């Protein structure tokens, strides 16, 4: 019975550690989730009391180590509640967000522009228990802006020959490659009073395992589905 007395943070921490074994890939990440509400769960779209919400964040990391090859990620979003739902206590929110993530001297860039809509259903008359259901879609693109700066394994193995050129360098696709992403989101919010609330949610996207390799041939980089909870 002692486990029932564990703090809520400890329980969630244990769940996070156990989930590492299921990780298949890595997306861009931010430590300030509240500054990028639409990037993680479309159910956040219009999920607030107000006229509109503007959110922006700029991440610049490892510049002291890599110089111009640092991670640079500007992101911006706007969302707002627009109309009432089927009941007076329900409402619909719409929004959009954009980000561009650049890393490395070769300028590996990932960018997206997505739109989202969410229906917020008040589960009781007071409207303090809300279930939000959302859908989000948009294009996700990737490109290598400076392929001439790439260094391959065989370049290092033949470093004694300055005239050596890796055959892989000619296989880099200099055009943008992308796919249409569809994301579904679900969130439950329970408000205890004017200042305290409990929120839990889950979102999933990137279905179909699209091939996102930056090579014109021979590349097979399948994007695994993403689940964020």
C-alpha positions in Angstrom: 0.0 0.0 0.0 3.0 2.3 0.3 3.0 2.8 -3.5 -0.3 4.7 -3.2 1.4 7.3 -1.1 4.0 8.1 -3.8 3.9 11.7 -5.0 2.2 12.2 -8.4 5.5 13.4 -9.9 7.2 10.2 -8.9 4.5 8.1 -10.6 4.8 10.1 -13.8 8.6 10.0 -13.6 8.5 6.2 -13.4 6.1 6.0 -16.4 8.5 8.2 -18.3 11.5 6.0 -17.6 9.6 2.9 -18.6 8.5 4.5 -21.9 12.1 5.0 -23.0 12.2 1.4 -24.2 9.5 2.2 -26.8 11.3 5.2 -28.3 11.9 4.7 -32.1 13.0 8.2 -33.1 13.6 11.7 -32.1 11.8 14.9 -33.1 12.6 18.5 -32.3 11.9 19.1 -28.6 11.3 22.1 -26.3 11.6 22.2 -22.6 8.9 24.9 -22.3 5.8 23.0 -23.5 3.5 25.8 -22.5 5.2 28.1 -25.0 4.4 25.7 -27.9 0.9 24.4 -27.1 0.0 23.4 -30.7 3.3 21.6 -31.5 2.6 18.7 -29.1 -1.2 18.3 -29.0 -3.8 19.9 -31.3 -6.4 19.5 -28.5 -4.8 22.6 -27.0 -6.2 24.6 -29.9 -8.5 27.3 -28.5 -8.4 25.6 -25.1 -8.4 28.8 -23.0 -10.7 31.6 -21.9 -9.9 34.7 -24.0 -10.0 36.2 -27.5 -6.8 34.8 -29.0 -3.4 33.5 -28.1 0.0 34.2 -29.7 2.9 31.9 -28.9 6.5 32.1 -30.0 9.8 30.5 -29.1 13.3 30.6 -30.5 15.8 27.8 -29.6 19.5 28.4 -30.2 21.7 25.6 -28.8 25.4 24.6 -28.9 26.6 27.7 -30.8 29.6 28.0 -28.5 30.7 24.5 -29.7 29.5 24.2 -33.3 29.4 27.9 -34.4 27.1 28.2 -37.5 26.2 24.6 -37.2 24.2 25.2 -34.0 20.6 24.1 -33.6 18.3 27.0 -34.6 14.5 26.5 -34.2 12.1 29.4 -34.4 8.4 28.5 -33.9 5.2 30.5 -33.9 1.6 29.7 -33.4 -1.8 31.5 -33.1 -5.1 30.0 -32.0 -8.5 31.3 -30.8 -12.0 30.1 -29.8 -14.3 31.0 -32.7 -17.9 29.7 -32.2 -20.1 27.9 -29.7 -20.6 24.2 -30.0 -23.8 22.2 -29.8 -24.3 23.3 -26.2 -23.9 26.8 -24.7 -20.9 25.6 -22.6 -19.1 24.0 -25.6 -16.9 25.8 -28.1 -14.7 25.3 -31.2 -11.1 26.5 -31.5 -9.0 26.9 -34.6 -5.3 27.6 -35.0 -2.1 27.3 -36.9 1.6 26.9 -36.1 4.9 27.0 -37.9 8.5 26.0 -37.1 11.8 25.6 -38.9 14.6 23.5 -37.4 18.1 23.9 -38.8 21.2 22.0 -37.5 24.7 21.3 -38.6 27.1 22.9 -41.1 25.3 21.2 -43.9 22.1 23.0 -42.9 19.8 20.0 -42.4 16.4 21.8 -42.2 13.0 20.5 -41.1 10.0 22.8 -41.4 6.3 22.5 -41.1 3.1 24.6 -41.4 0.0 23.0 -39.9 -3.6 24.0 -39.2 -5.8 22.5 -36.4 -9.3 22.5 -35.0 -10.6 21.3 -31.7 -14.0 20.8 -30.2 -14.2 21.4 -26.4 -17.1 19.6 -24.8 -18.1 20.6 -21.3 -19.1 17.4 -19.5 -21.1 19.0 -16.7 -23.3 22.1 -16.2 -20.6 24.1 -14.4 -18.2 23.6 -17.3 -15.2 22.7 -15.1 -14.7 19.2 -16.7 -13.8 19.5 -20.4 -13.0 16.9 -23.0 -11.2 18.2 -26.0 -11.1 16.3 -29.3 -8.9 17.7 -32.2 -7.5 17.2 -35.6 -4.4 18.7 -37.2 -2.9 18.5 -40.7 -0.1 20.1 -42.7 3.0 19.4 -44.7 6.3 18.4 -43.1 9.4 19.1 -45.2 13.1 18.3 -45.0 16.2 19.4 -47.0 20.0 19.7 -46.9 20.8 23.3 -47.8 24.6 22.9 -48.0 25.4 19.3 -49.1 28.9 20.2 -50.1 29.8 20.6 -46.4 28.8 17.0 -45.6 31.6 14.7 -44.4 31.1 10.9 -44.8 32.8 7.9 -43.1 34.9 7.1 -46.2 36.1 10.7 -46.2 37.6 10.1 -42.8 39.1 6.8 -43.8 40.8 8.4 -46.8 41.8 11.6 -45.1 45.4 11.1 -46.3 44.2 11.6 -49.9 43.0 15.3 -50.3 41.6 14.6 -53.8 39.2 11.8 -52.6 35.5 12.5 -53.0 32.9 10.3 -51.4 30.5 8.7 -54.0 27.7 9.3 -51.4 28.0 13.0 -51.9 26.5 12.8 -55.4 23.5 10.8 -54.0 22.3 13.7 -51.7 19.0 15.0 -52.8 19.2 18.8 -52.9 15.4 19.2 -53.4 12.9 19.4 -50.6 11.3 16.2 -49.5 8.2 16.0 -47.5 4.8 14.4 -46.7 1.4 15.3 -45.4 1.1 14.7 -41.7 -2.2 14.0 -39.9 -2.4 14.3 -36.1 -5.2 13.4 -33.7 -5.4 14.8 -30.2 -7.4 14.1 -27.0 -7.3 16.1 -23.7 -9.2 16.1 -20.5 -9.2 19.1 -18.2 -10.7 19.3 -14.7 -10.8 22.7 -13.0 -10.8 22.7 -9.2 -11.0 26.5 -8.7 -9.9 29.7 -10.4 -6.2 28.8 -10.2 -5.8 25.0 -10.0 -6.6 22.4 -12.6 -5.7 18.9 -13.7 -4.9 18.1 -17.4 -4.0 14.9 -19.1 -3.8 14.3 -22.9 -2.4 12.3 -25.8 -1.7 13.0 -29.4 -0.6 10.8 -32.3 0.6 11.5 -35.8 3.1 10.6 -38.6 1.3 7.4 -39.7 2.2 5.3 -42.7 6.0 5.3 -42.1 6.9 7.6 -45.0 10.4 7.4 -46.4 12.2 10.6 -45.5 15.7 9.9 -46.7 17.8 12.8 -48.0 19.4 10.5 -50.6 18.2 10.1 -54.2 18.7 6.3 -54.1 19.7 3.7 -51.6 18.3 5.6 -48.6 15.6 4.1 -46.5 14.8 6.4 -43.5 11.2 5.5 -42.4 9.6 7.9 -40.1 7.9 6.0 -37.2 4.5 7.2 -35.8 4.8 9.7 -33.0 2.8 9.5 -29.8 3.0 12.3 -27.2 1.3 12.0 -23.8 
